[in-house]
Amino acid sequence: MRGKSSLLAEQMSAQRKRLILLGFTSLALGAAITGQAVLLAEAVERIFVQRSSLASVSGILSALLGVMAARTLLAYGNGRIGLQMASSAKTSMRAEVLRKLSNASMQMSLRGQTGGKVSVALDAVDEADGYFSQYMPRMMEAAIIPVLILIMVFTQHMNSGWIMLVTAPFIPIFMILVGLQTKNKSEEKYAQLAKLSGTFLDSLQGLVSLKLFGRARRQQQEIERSSLGYRDATMGILRIAFTNTFMLESIVMLSIGIVALELALQLLVFKSLSFHKAFLILLLVPEFYSLLKNTGTAFHGGRTSMGAIRKVEELLADSSEAVALTYGQAGRGNTDKMQQSEQTDSADRPGSADWRTIRTPPSIELRDVRFRYAPDSFKLAVGSISFGAGEQIAIVGRSGSGKTTLLHLLAGLLKPTSGEVLINGRPRAQIDEAAWFDHVSYITQHPYIFAGTFAENIAIGAGREVSRGEVVEAAQAAGLAAVADELELGYDTPVGEGGRGLSGGEKQRLALARAFLKRPAVILFDEPTVGLDLHTERVLQRSIAELASSATMITVAHRLYTIRHADRILYMDDGVLLDSGSHEELLARLPKYVEMVNAQWKGGYA
């Protein structure tokens, strides 16, 4: 959890030096604005009232030009500082979002729509620009320059100063009222945008299925509804913006009019005020209210940006909550143990340097391991069990019994809610995660093929630079040599998105080729031969057997011939490990296993 410190507070704290610089430039800008008004009033007094020659006021005019140039440069400097703040903050926020998403646990990765997360990482972070580039510079200017102008007016004419002091608060009060509504509307807008992005991306990814099942028209209508919802939310913000502008302009014009009327009465009726003072005040008053008005406009944009930042913060908070949920309150003691182990001296830990030297298959032990994705959801309770180094383990059971969840726990993709997983007798929490994954290969039912060449997709499994010879050797070991020979450009043929498609069997063999390059100490399979023809299955089985000869292998499978020769078979049912043993042992003592075997014999899958 982020605790009391919000994302915005963290970003502002990181911008402390720029904020100080912004304060100094705003102070200098205020001095330039008042100086310009003083010099301009003096020049007009000399030329039009005192009828002085142009030569006699050349010094004042030169100084006026210099102050105007300085004012322009200082205003530009404030804008540059704001842009630098925005660039730094957006880079930091986007990096944190990407870091959270890439390091998120399995259940966090599965929560929500991908399109919505992309929308937050791109659109919401970009929308935060206005807070730093516009809102903060204007607020800093509003905190300094109007005060300087007000002091100047009070020294010249008390009545005008009091009028400005009384009317000025109406602008920030109105800004607050409008800003609260803007922030709510902004959050609604980004919720609608995330929904639209998620629905659109889902539709693109599943377009073929939608057409096959006749759902394309209905999905089109859903996208249209999401689009209209986003439009309405955006128009709601624009309505507030137009109302805000109109009200601010009305307040500013009314306030300037009151001051001008009071100056005219004092100058022309009561003759208690000189032209020089009246003209100077009349020059300063519009500057005063213009700054407040610009601040009001920036405030509206800032509240819109704050809605976007809030969405980023919610995504980061969801990531942290998901991590906390993974451990759970029931596993608080286990979490404390992990924290203590992290504080253990590195010399006593199997850190990355020590772990990387281990090439032999490790033993794996689960001690009273329990897991739950969320409260009141599926619960896994496997208790305590150990796998010897180099053992071939199979996990079987009905669909939804927890086989894949158990595989994710063994792989380290999920962390137990309670209990712990030990590798070679040491808690896995003490092992560097990157080092652990260097020695693990996890082959799913549908391996992902990246956009790139055939060779590059094989080489990605090595985690290091490999030669073409090593790639070819791994492909031959996985039964891919014939496939490569048939490709137009051989190993240089583009595959994946935008390239040649691969069949299910070819994808599985490519995943095995990656494993042959990696030569892992632990191999995890999730239904490795499901949906494949008999010839492809036999090729894969031979490759798997060769790969497993030097590794601890754990396989989730249904078909009997893929598991009956395993050293041990684990039978899962409704999240509970019912029994474990060899094929013959389970046939002798576990009726549910017998039912599964008989069903496969009748179905011809044994």
C-alpha positions as CSV (number, residue, x, y, z in Angstrom):
1,M,0.0,0.0,0.0
2,R,1.1,3.5,-0.7
3,G,0.1,4.7,2.8
4,K,-0.7,8.3,3.5
5,S,1.6,9.6,0.8
6,S,-0.3,10.0,-2.4
7,L,1.2,9.7,-5.9
8,L,0.9,13.4,-6.4
9,A,2.6,14.2,-3.2
10,E,5.5,11.9,-4.2
11,Q,5.8,13.6,-7.5
12,M,5.7,17.1,-6.0
13,S,8.4,16.1,-3.5
14,A,10.6,14.9,-6.3
15,Q,10.1,18.3,-8.0
16,R,11.2,20.4,-5.0
17,K,14.2,22.0,-6.6
18,R,12.1,23.1,-9.7
19,L,9.4,24.4,-7.4
20,I,11.9,26.6,-5.6
21,L,13.2,27.9,-8.9
22,L,9.6,28.5,-10.1
23,G,9.1,30.6,-6.9
24,F,12.1,32.8,-7.6
25,T,11.2,33.3,-11.3
26,S,7.6,34.1,-10.3
27,L,8.9,36.7,-7.8
28,A,11.0,38.2,-10.5
29,L,8.1,38.2,-12.9
30,G,5.9,40.0,-10.4
31,A,8.6,42.6,-10.0
32,A,8.8,43.0,-13.8
33,I,5.0,43.4,-14.1
34,T,4.9,46.1,-11.5
35,G,8.0,47.7,-12.9
36,Q,6.5,47.8,-16.4
37,A,3.3,49.5,-15.0
38,V,5.3,52.1,-13.1
39,L,7.5,52.9,-16.1
40,L,4.6,53.0,-18.5
41,A,2.6,55.3,-16.2
42,E,5.6,57.6,-15.8
43,A,6.2,57.8,-19.5
44,V,2.6,58.7,-20.2
45,E,2.6,61.3,-17.4
46,R,5.7,62.9,-18.9
47,I,4.7,62.9,-22.5
48,F,0.9,63.6,-22.4
49,V,0.5,65.5,-19.1
50,Q,3.8,67.4,-18.6
51,R,4.4,67.7,-22.4
52,S,8.1,66.7,-22.0
53,S,10.2,66.1,-25.1
54,L,10.7,62.6,-26.4
55,A,14.4,62.9,-25.8
56,S,13.9,63.6,-22.1
57,V,12.0,60.3,-21.7
58,S,14.2,58.2,-23.8
59,G,15.8,56.7,-20.7
60,I,12.4,55.7,-19.3
61,L,11.4,54.2,-22.6
62,S,14.6,52.2,-22.9
63,A,14.1,50.9,-19.3
64,L,10.5,50.1,-20.2
65,L,11.6,48.0,-23.2
66,G,14.2,46.2,-21.1
67,V,11.6,45.4,-18.4
68,M,9.1,44.2,-21.1
69,A,11.9,41.9,-22.5
70,A,12.7,40.6,-19.1
71,R,9.0,39.9,-18.4
72,T,8.7,37.9,-21.6
73,L,11.8,35.9,-20.8
74,L,10.7,35.2,-17.2
75,A,7.2,34.1,-18.5
76,Y,8.9,31.8,-21.0
77,G,11.2,30.5,-18.2
78,N,8.2,29.7,-16.0
79,G,6.7,27.8,-19.0
80,R,9.9,25.9,-19.5
81,I,10.1,24.9,-15.9
82,G,6.5,23.7,-16.0
83,L,7.3,21.6,-19.1
84,Q,10.3,20.1,-17.5
85,M,8.3,19.2,-14.4
86,A,5.6,17.6,-16.5
87,S,8.2,15.6,-18.6
88,S,9.9,14.3,-15.4
89,A,6.7,13.5,-13.6
90,K,5.2,11.6,-16.6
91,T,8.4,9.7,-17.1
92,S,8.4,8.7,-13.4
93,M,4.7,7.8,-13.3
94,R,4.8,5.8,-16.5
95,A,7.9,3.9,-15.3
96,E,6.3,3.1,-12.0
97,V,3.1,1.9,-13.8
98,L,5.1,-0.3,-16.1
99,R,7.2,-1.6,-13.2
100,K,4.1,-2.5,-11.2
101,L,2.5,-4.2,-14.2
102,S,5.6,-6.2,-15.1
103,N,6.2,-7.3,-11.5
104,A,2.6,-7.9,-10.8
105,S,1.5,-11.4,-9.5
106,M,-0.4,-13.7,-11.7
107,Q,-3.8,-12.8,-10.2
108,M,-3.1,-9.1,-10.6
109,S,-2.2,-9.7,-14.3
110,L,-5.5,-11.4,-14.8
111,R,-7.6,-8.7,-13.2
112,G,-9.2,-6.1,-15.3
113,Q,-9.0,-5.5,-19.1
114,T,-5.7,-5.1,-20.9
115,G,-7.0,-2.2,-22.9
116,G,-8.0,-0.4,-19.7
117,K,-4.5,-0.8,-18.3
118,V,-2.9,0.5,-21.5
119,S,-5.3,3.5,-21.4
120,V,-4.1,4.4,-17.9
121,A,-0.4,3.9,-18.8
122,L,-0.7,6.0,-21.9
123,D,-3.6,8.4,-21.9
124,A,-4.1,9.0,-18.2
125,V,-0.3,9.6,-17.6
126,D,-0.3,12.0,-20.6
127,E,-3.3,13.9,-19.3
128,A,-1.3,14.5,-16.0
129,D,0.9,16.9,-18.1
130,G,-1.5,19.9,-17.5
131,Y,-1.1,19.7,-13.7
132,F,2.7,20.2,-13.9
133,S,3.1,22.3,-17.0
134,Q,0.1,24.7,-16.5
135,Y,-1.5,24.4,-13.1
136,M,1.6,24.6,-10.9
137,P,3.3,27.5,-12.7
138,R,0.0,29.5,-12.6
139,M,-0.7,28.7,-9.0
140,M,2.9,29.7,-8.0
141,E,2.4,33.0,-9.9
142,A,-1.0,33.5,-8.3
143,A,0.5,33.0,-4.8
144,I,3.2,35.7,-5.4
145,I,2.4,38.3,-8.1
146,P,-1.1,39.4,-7.0
147,V,0.3,40.0,-3.6
148,L,3.0,42.3,-5.0
149,I,0.4,44.1,-7.1
150,L,-2.0,44.5,-4.1
151,I,0.8,45.9,-2.0
152,M,1.6,48.4,-4.8
153,V,-2.0,49.5,-5.1
154,F,-2.5,49.9,-1.4
155,T,0.6,52.2,-1.3
156,Q,-1.0,54.3,-4.1
157,H,-4.7,54.3,-3.2
158,M,-6.3,52.5,-0.2
159,N,-9.9,52.5,-1.6
160,S,-8.8,50.6,-4.8
161,G,-6.8,48.2,-2.7
162,W,-9.8,47.4,-0.5
163,I,-12.1,46.8,-3.6
164,M,-9.5,44.4,-5.1
165,L,-9.1,42.7,-1.7
166,V,-12.8,42.2,-1.3
167,T,-13.6,41.0,-4.8
168,A,-10.6,38.8,-5.4
169,P,-11.8,35.9,-3.1
170,F,-14.8,35.3,-5.3
171,I,-12.5,33.9,-8.0
172,P,-10.8,31.2,-5.8
173,I,-14.1,30.3,-4.1
174,F,-15.7,29.8,-7.5
175,M,-12.6,27.8,-8.7
176,I,-13.0,25.4,-5.7
177,L,-16.7,24.8,-6.4
178,V,-16.1,24.2,-10.1
179,G,-12.9,22.2,-9.4
180,L,-14.6,19.6,-7.2
181,Q,-17.2,18.9,-9.9
182,T,-14.4,18.8,-12.6
183,K,-12.4,16.2,-10.7
184,N,-15.4,13.9,-10.4
185,K,-16.3,14.3,-14.0
186,S,-12.6,13.7,-15.0
187,E,-12.6,10.4,-13.0
188,E,-15.8,9.4,-14.8
189,K,-14.2,10.3,-18.1
190,Y,-11.2,8.1,-17.6
191,A,-13.4,5.3,-16.3
192,Q,-15.4,5.5,-19.6
193,L,-12.1,5.7,-21.6
194,A,-10.7,2.6,-19.8
195,K,-14.0,0.7,-20.5
196,L,-13.9,1.8,-24.2
197,S,-10.3,0.8,-24.6
198,G,-10.8,-2.6,-22.9
199,T,-13.9,-3.4,-25.0
200,F,-12.3,-2.3,-28.2
201,L,-9.1,-4.4,-27.6
202,D,-11.1,-7.4,-26.5
203,S,-13.2,-7.1,-29.7
204,L,-10.0,-6.9,-31.9
205,Q,-8.4,-9.9,-30.2
206,G,-11.6,-12.0,-30.4
207,L,-12.8,-10.8,-33.8
208,V,-12.7,-14.2,-35.4
209,S,-14.7,-15.8,-32.6
210,L,-17.2,-13.0,-32.6
211,K,-17.8,-13.5,-36.3
212,L,-18.0,-17.3,-35.9
213,F,-20.6,-17.1,-33.1
214,G,-22.6,-14.3,-34.8
215,R,-21.8,-11.8,-32.0
216,A,-20.0,-9.2,-34.1
217,R,-23.1,-6.9,-34.4
218,R,-23.8,-7.1,-30.6
219,Q,-20.2,-6.3,-29.8
220,Q,-20.3,-3.4,-32.2
221,Q,-23.3,-2.0,-30.3
222,E,-21.3,-2.5,-27.0
223,I,-18.4,-0.5,-28.4
224,E,-20.9,2.2,-29.6
225,R,-22.4,2.4,-26.1
226,S,-18.9,2.7,-24.5
227,S,-18.0,5.4,-27.1
228,L,-21.1,7.4,-26.4
229,G,-20.5,7.1,-22.7
230,Y,-16.9,8.5,-23.2
231,R,-18.3,11.3,-25.4
232,D,-20.9,12.3,-22.8
233,A,-18.3,12.3,-20.0
234,T,-16.0,14.5,-22.2
235,M,-18.8,16.9,-23.1
236,G,-19.7,17.1,-19.4
237,I,-16.1,18.4,-18.7
238,L,-16.4,20.8,-21.6
239,R,-19.7,22.2,-20.3
240,I,-18.0,22.9,-16.9
241,A,-15.1,24.5,-18.7
242,F,-17.3,26.9,-20.7
243,T,-19.3,27.7,-17.6
244,N,-16.1,28.3,-15.7
245,T,-14.8,30.7,-18.4
246,F,-18.0,32.6,-18.6
247,M,-18.3,33.1,-14.8
248,L,-14.6,34.1,-14.4
249,E,-14.9,36.6,-17.2
250,S,-18.0,38.0,-15.6
251,I,-16.4,38.3,-12.2
252,V,-13.2,39.9,-13.6
253,M,-15.1,42.5,-15.8
254,L,-17.4,43.4,-12.9
255,S,-14.4,43.8,-10.5
256,I,-12.4,45.9,-13.0
257,G,-15.5,48.0,-13.7
258,I,-16.0,48.8,-10.0
259,V,-12.3,49.8,-9.5
260,A,-12.4,52.0,-12.7
261,L,-15.7,53.7,-11.6
262,E,-14.2,54.4,-8.1
263,L,-11.0,55.9,-9.8
264,A,-13.1,58.0,-12.2
265,L,-15.1,59.5,-9.3
266,Q,-11.9,60.2,-7.3
267,L,-10.2,61.7,-10.4
268,L,-13.0,63.7,-12.0
269,V,-15.6,64.4,-9.4
270,F,-13.7,64.6,-6.1
271,K,-10.4,65.5,-7.7
272,S,-8.6,63.8,-4.8
273,L,-6.4,61.6,-7.1
274,S,-3.7,62.5,-9.6
275,F,-3.8,61.2,-13.1
276,H,-0.4,59.4,-12.6
277,K,-1.7,57.4,-9.7
278,A,-5.1,56.6,-11.3
279,F,-3.4,55.5,-14.5
280,L,-0.9,53.3,-12.6
281,I,-3.6,51.6,-10.7
282,L,-5.7,51.2,-13.9
283,L,-2.7,49.4,-15.4
284,L,-2.2,47.1,-12.4
285,V,-5.8,46.1,-11.8
286,P,-6.2,44.2,-15.1
287,E,-2.9,42.4,-14.5
288,F,-4.2,41.5,-11.0
289,Y,-7.5,40.0,-12.2
290,S,-5.9,38.5,-15.3
291,L,-3.6,36.5,-13.2
292,L,-6.5,35.2,-11.0
293,K,-8.5,34.4,-14.1
294,N,-5.7,32.5,-15.7
295,T,-5.2,30.7,-12.5
296,G,-8.9,29.8,-12.6
297,T,-8.6,28.3,-16.1
298,A,-5.4,26.5,-15.0
299,F,-7.2,25.2,-11.9
300,H,-9.9,23.6,-14.1
301,G,-7.2,21.9,-16.2
302,G,-5.4,20.9,-13.0
303,R,-8.5,19.2,-11.6
304,T,-8.9,17.4,-14.8
305,S,-5.3,16.2,-14.6
306,M,-5.8,15.2,-11.0
307,G,-8.6,12.9,-12.1
308,A,-6.2,11.3,-14.5
309,I,-3.5,11.0,-11.8
310,R,-6.1,9.5,-9.5
311,K,-6.7,6.7,-12.0
312,V,-2.9,6.0,-12.2
313,E,-2.8,5.9,-8.4
314,E,-5.7,3.5,-8.3
315,L,-3.9,1.2,-10.7
316,L,-0.7,1.3,-8.6
317,A,-2.8,0.7,-5.4
318,D,-4.5,-2.3,-7.1
319,S,-1.1,-3.8,-7.8
320,S,0.0,-3.3,-4.2
321,E,-3.3,-4.7,-2.8
322,A,-3.0,-7.7,-5.1
323,V,0.4,-8.4,-3.7
324,A,-0.9,-8.0,-0.1
325,L,-3.8,-10.3,-1.0
326,T,-1.5,-12.9,-2.3
327,Y,0.1,-13.3,1.2
328,G,-3.2,-12.7,3.0
329,Q,-3.9,-12.1,6.6
330,A,-3.8,-15.8,7.3
331,G,-0.2,-15.9,6.0
332,R,0.9,-12.8,8.0
333,G,3.4,-14.9,10.0
334,N,4.8,-16.3,6.8
335,T,5.2,-12.8,5.4
336,D,7.1,-11.8,8.5
337,K,9.4,-14.7,8.0
338,M,10.0,-13.7,4.4
339,Q,10.7,-10.1,5.5
340,Q,13.2,-11.5,8.1
341,S,14.8,-13.7,5.5
342,E,15.2,-10.7,3.2
343,Q,17.1,-9.0,6.0
344,T,19.4,-11.9,6.5
345,D,23.0,-11.3,5.7
346,S,23.7,-12.0,2.0
347,A,26.5,-14.4,3.0
348,D,23.9,-16.7,4.6
349,R,21.5,-16.6,1.6
350,P,21.5,-18.7,-1.6
351,G,21.6,-15.4,-3.6
352,S,21.9,-15.2,-7.3
353,A,25.6,-15.8,-7.3
354,D,25.4,-19.1,-5.4
355,W,22.2,-20.3,-7.1
356,R,23.5,-19.8,-10.6
357,T,26.3,-22.4,-9.9
358,I,23.7,-25.1,-9.2
359,R,23.2,-27.1,-12.4
360,T,21.8,-30.4,-10.9
361,P,18.0,-30.8,-10.6
362,P,16.8,-29.4,-7.2
363,S,14.5,-31.0,-4.7
364,I,11.3,-29.1,-4.1
365,E,9.2,-29.2,-0.9
366,L,5.8,-27.7,-0.1
367,R,5.2,-27.1,3.7
368,D,1.5,-26.7,4.6
369,V,0.9,-24.7,1.4
370,R,-2.4,-23.0,1.0
371,F,-3.5,-20.4,-1.6
372,R,-6.6,-18.3,-2.4
373,Y,-7.0,-15.8,-5.2
374,A,-9.4,-13.6,-3.2
375,P,-11.7,-13.9,-0.2
376,D,-14.6,-16.2,-0.9
377,S,-12.9,-17.6,-4.0
378,F,-11.3,-20.9,-5.0
379,K,-9.1,-22.3,-2.2
380,L,-6.1,-24.6,-2.8
381,A,-4.8,-26.7,0.1
382,V,-2.1,-29.1,-0.8
383,G,-0.6,-29.5,2.7
384,S,3.0,-30.8,2.8
385,I,4.7,-32.8,0.1
386,S,8.2,-33.1,-1.3
387,F,9.7,-33.9,-4.8
388,G,13.1,-35.4,-5.0
389,A,15.8,-34.1,-7.3
390,G,15.3,-35.4,-10.8
391,E,11.8,-36.9,-10.1
392,Q,9.2,-37.0,-12.8
393,I,5.9,-35.8,-11.2
394,A,2.4,-35.8,-12.8
395,I,-0.5,-33.8,-11.5
396,V,-4.0,-35.1,-12.5
397,G,-7.6,-34.4,-11.6
398,R,-10.8,-33.0,-13.0
399,S,-11.0,-29.6,-14.6
400,G,-11.1,-26.8,-12.0
401,S,-9.4,-29.0,-9.3
402,G,-6.5,-26.7,-8.9
403,K,-3.8,-28.4,-11.1
404,T,-2.7,-25.3,-12.9
405,T,-2.8,-23.2,-9.7
406,L,-0.5,-25.7,-8.1
407,L,1.8,-25.5,-11.1
408,H,1.9,-21.7,-10.8
409,L,2.8,-22.0,-7.1
410,L,5.6,-24.4,-7.9
411,A,6.8,-22.1,-10.7
412,G,6.9,-19.1,-8.4
413,L,4.3,-17.2,-10.5
414,L,2.1,-17.2,-7.4
415,K,3.1,-17.0,-3.7
416,P,1.3,-19.1,-1.1
417,T,-1.3,-17.5,1.1
418,S,0.3,-19.5,3.9
419,G,3.0,-22.1,4.2
420,E,6.2,-22.0,2.1
421,V,8.0,-23.6,-0.9
422,L,11.5,-24.8,-0.3
423,I,14.2,-25.4,-2.9
424,N,17.0,-27.7,-1.9
425,G,15.8,-27.2,1.7
426,R,15.9,-23.4,1.6
427,P,12.8,-21.1,1.4
428,R,12.4,-19.9,-2.2
429,A,11.8,-16.4,-0.8
430,Q,15.5,-16.3,-0.1
431,I,16.4,-17.1,-3.7
432,D,16.8,-14.2,-6.1
433,E,13.8,-14.4,-8.4
434,A,15.7,-13.8,-11.6
435,A,18.2,-16.5,-10.7
436,W,15.3,-18.9,-10.0
437,F,13.7,-18.3,-13.3
438,D,17.0,-18.8,-15.0
439,H,16.7,-22.5,-14.1
440,V,13.0,-23.0,-14.8
441,S,11.1,-23.6,-18.0
442,Y,7.4,-23.4,-18.0
443,I,5.7,-24.7,-21.2
444,T,2.0,-23.9,-21.4
445,Q,-0.7,-25.2,-23.7
446,H,-0.3,-22.2,-26.0
447,P,3.3,-20.9,-26.0
448,Y,3.5,-17.2,-27.1
449,I,5.2,-16.6,-30.4
450,F,6.8,-13.1,-30.6
451,A,7.0,-11.0,-33.8
452,G,10.4,-11.9,-35.1
453,T,12.3,-14.5,-37.0
454,F,12.0,-18.3,-36.4
455,A,15.6,-18.3,-35.0
456,E,15.0,-15.3,-32.7
457,N,11.9,-17.0,-31.2
458,I,14.0,-20.0,-30.3
459,A,17.0,-18.0,-29.0
460,I,14.8,-16.1,-26.6
461,G,14.7,-19.1,-24.4
462,A,18.5,-19.0,-23.7
463,G,18.5,-15.6,-21.9
464,R,22.0,-15.0,-23.5
465,E,23.6,-14.5,-26.8
466,V,23.6,-17.8,-28.7
467,S,25.1,-18.9,-32.0
468,R,23.1,-20.0,-35.1
469,G,24.6,-23.5,-34.5
470,E,23.1,-23.7,-31.0
471,V,19.7,-22.6,-32.3
472,V,19.8,-25.2,-35.0
473,E,20.9,-27.9,-32.6
474,A,18.0,-27.0,-30.2
475,A,15.5,-27.1,-33.1
476,Q,16.7,-30.5,-34.1
477,A,16.4,-31.8,-30.6
478,A,12.8,-30.5,-30.5
479,G,11.9,-32.0,-33.9
480,L,11.7,-28.6,-35.6
481,A,14.5,-29.2,-38.2
482,A,12.0,-30.4,-40.8
483,V,9.7,-27.4,-40.1
484,A,12.6,-25.0,-40.6
485,D,13.6,-26.6,-43.9
486,E,10.1,-26.0,-45.2
487,L,10.1,-22.3,-44.4
488,E,10.8,-19.9,-47.3
489,L,13.7,-18.2,-45.5
490,G,14.5,-21.1,-43.1
491,Y,15.4,-19.9,-39.7
492,D,15.2,-16.3,-40.8
493,T,11.5,-16.5,-41.7
494,P,9.4,-14.0,-39.9
495,V,6.8,-15.6,-37.6
496,G,4.3,-14.4,-35.1
497,E,2.2,-11.3,-35.6
498,G,2.8,-10.0,-39.2
499,G,4.7,-13.2,-40.1
500,R,4.1,-16.8,-40.8
501,G,1.6,-18.5,-38.5
502,L,2.6,-21.7,-36.6
503,S,0.4,-24.7,-35.8
504,G,-0.3,-25.8,-32.3
505,G,2.3,-28.6,-32.6
506,E,4.9,-26.3,-34.1
507,K,4.4,-23.8,-31.2
508,Q,4.8,-26.6,-28.7
509,R,8.0,-27.8,-30.4
510,L,9.3,-24.3,-30.5
511,A,8.7,-24.0,-26.8
512,L,10.7,-27.2,-26.3
513,A,13.5,-25.9,-28.5
514,R,13.7,-22.9,-26.1
515,A,14.0,-25.3,-23.2
516,F,16.7,-27.3,-25.0
517,L,18.7,-24.0,-25.3
518,K,18.1,-23.2,-21.7
519,R,18.7,-26.7,-20.2
520,P,16.7,-25.9,-17.1
521,A,16.9,-27.7,-13.8
522,V,13.1,-27.6,-13.4
523,I,10.6,-28.2,-16.2
524,L,6.9,-27.5,-15.8
525,F,4.4,-28.6,-18.4
526,D,0.7,-27.6,-18.5
527,E,-1.1,-30.1,-20.8
528,P,1.9,-30.3,-23.2
529,T,0.2,-32.6,-25.8
530,V,-3.4,-31.5,-25.6
531,G,-5.1,-31.3,-29.0
532,L,-2.2,-32.6,-31.0
533,D,-2.1,-35.4,-33.6
534,L,-0.6,-38.8,-32.7
535,H,2.6,-38.2,-34.7
536,T,3.3,-34.8,-33.2
537,E,2.6,-36.1,-29.7
538,R,5.2,-38.9,-30.2
539,V,7.8,-36.4,-31.4
540,L,7.0,-34.2,-28.4
541,Q,7.1,-37.1,-26.0
542,R,10.6,-38.2,-27.2
543,S,11.8,-34.6,-26.9
544,I,10.3,-34.2,-23.4
545,A,11.8,-37.5,-22.2
546,E,15.3,-36.3,-23.4
547,L,14.9,-32.9,-21.8
548,A,13.6,-34.4,-18.5
549,S,16.6,-36.8,-18.2
550,S,18.5,-34.0,-16.4
551,A,15.8,-32.1,-14.7
552,T,13.0,-32.3,-12.1
553,M,9.9,-32.4,-14.3
554,I,6.3,-31.7,-13.1
555,T,3.5,-32.2,-15.6
556,V,-0.2,-31.4,-15.6
557,A,-1.9,-33.9,-17.9
558,H,-5.1,-35.8,-18.5
559,R,-4.1,-38.6,-20.8
560,L,-2.9,-41.8,-19.1
561,Y,0.0,-42.6,-21.4
562,T,1.6,-39.3,-20.6
563,I,1.6,-39.9,-16.8
564,R,1.6,-43.6,-16.0
565,H,5.4,-43.8,-16.2
566,A,5.8,-40.9,-13.8
567,D,7.7,-41.5,-10.6
568,R,4.8,-40.1,-8.7
569,I,1.3,-39.0,-9.6
570,L,-0.6,-36.3,-7.5
571,Y,-4.4,-36.5,-7.7
572,M,-6.2,-33.2,-7.1
573,D,-9.9,-32.7,-6.4
574,D,-11.6,-29.4,-5.6
575,G,-8.3,-27.7,-4.5
576,V,-7.3,-30.6,-2.2
577,L,-4.4,-33.0,-2.8
578,L,-6.3,-36.3,-2.2
579,D,-3.4,-38.7,-2.7
580,S,0.0,-39.3,-4.3
581,G,1.8,-42.3,-5.5
582,S,2.7,-44.4,-8.5
583,H,0.2,-45.4,-11.1
584,E,-0.2,-48.9,-9.6
585,E,-0.5,-47.5,-6.0
586,L,-3.3,-45.1,-6.9
587,L,-5.1,-47.8,-8.8
588,A,-5.0,-49.9,-5.7
589,R,-6.3,-47.3,-3.2
590,L,-7.9,-44.3,-4.9
591,P,-11.4,-45.0,-6.4
592,K,-11.5,-41.6,-8.2
593,Y,-8.3,-42.3,-9.9
594,V,-9.6,-45.7,-11.0
595,E,-12.7,-43.9,-12.4
596,M,-10.5,-41.5,-14.4
597,V,-8.4,-44.4,-15.8
598,N,-11.5,-46.4,-16.8
599,A,-13.0,-43.4,-18.5
600,Q,-9.9,-42.9,-20.6
601,W,-9.8,-46.6,-21.5
602,K,-13.4,-46.4,-22.7
603,G,-12.7,-43.2,-24.6
604,G,-9.7,-44.6,-26.3
605,Y,-7.2,-42.1,-24.8
606,A,-5.2,-44.5,-22.7
